[in-house]
Amino acid sequence: MGVGRGALSAPGQDGAPIECDEHGTPEIHRRPRSRRAPRRASIDDRCIEANRASDLPGSERGEALGLLFRGQAGVRAGRAEEAITDIESALARFEALSESDGRMSARGRVWLGEAHAAAGRHREAITALNLAIEDLGAGDQHYYRAEAYVLLADLYEEIGAPGEARARLVEAERLYRGLESPRAVSVAERIARSGPPSG
């Protein structure tokens, strides 16, 4: 059952509702990542509760969403191992649904990649992010594809592959520019700092 934009909300620190999109994703995720981790985790926890308080509880999709957002909140709170377990459980539930939810599965793979990266598992993170990019390429989830490319760039920089990192940043910038996202500027600055492409 589809849920309209803003139908899921939970109170923020100031008591005002935190809006979630039709898939239960907190609107906060459309903002730059400069937020402090505890606040982000708190907001994610509130959106998990909003999902549980909606018509989704007891449904397989609702349970998968709850696990997915709890996993994402775990990454933000520094609990990478718990996050991996929750996100992997959520992905398994999404795959078992009678009606596929490819959008949330692909987003979940981005967050799984982020969780593996936080746990220091570079190979697993790169695999999850590449799968997410492949899945997200089939739809209109350009923001999440761009996020996956940035995460991949971070990982490639960490393992000493600057050419691979730069290529992922170029893709991310292209997607952010297409979305008219302010993140395009910071990604372009990173590309400029990385020097000319290796050839």
Buried (B, 14 or more C-beta within 10 A) or exposed (E): EEBEEEBBBBEBEEEEBBBBBEBBBBBBBEEEEEBEEEEBBBBBBBBBBBBBEBEBEEEBBBBBBBBBBBBBBBBBBEBBEBBBBBBBBBBEBBEEBEEEBBBBBBBBBBBBBBBBBBBEBBEBBBBBBBBBBEBBEEEEBBBBBBBBBBBBBBBBBEEEBBEBBBBBBBBBBBBBBEBEBEBBEBBBEBBEEBEEEEE
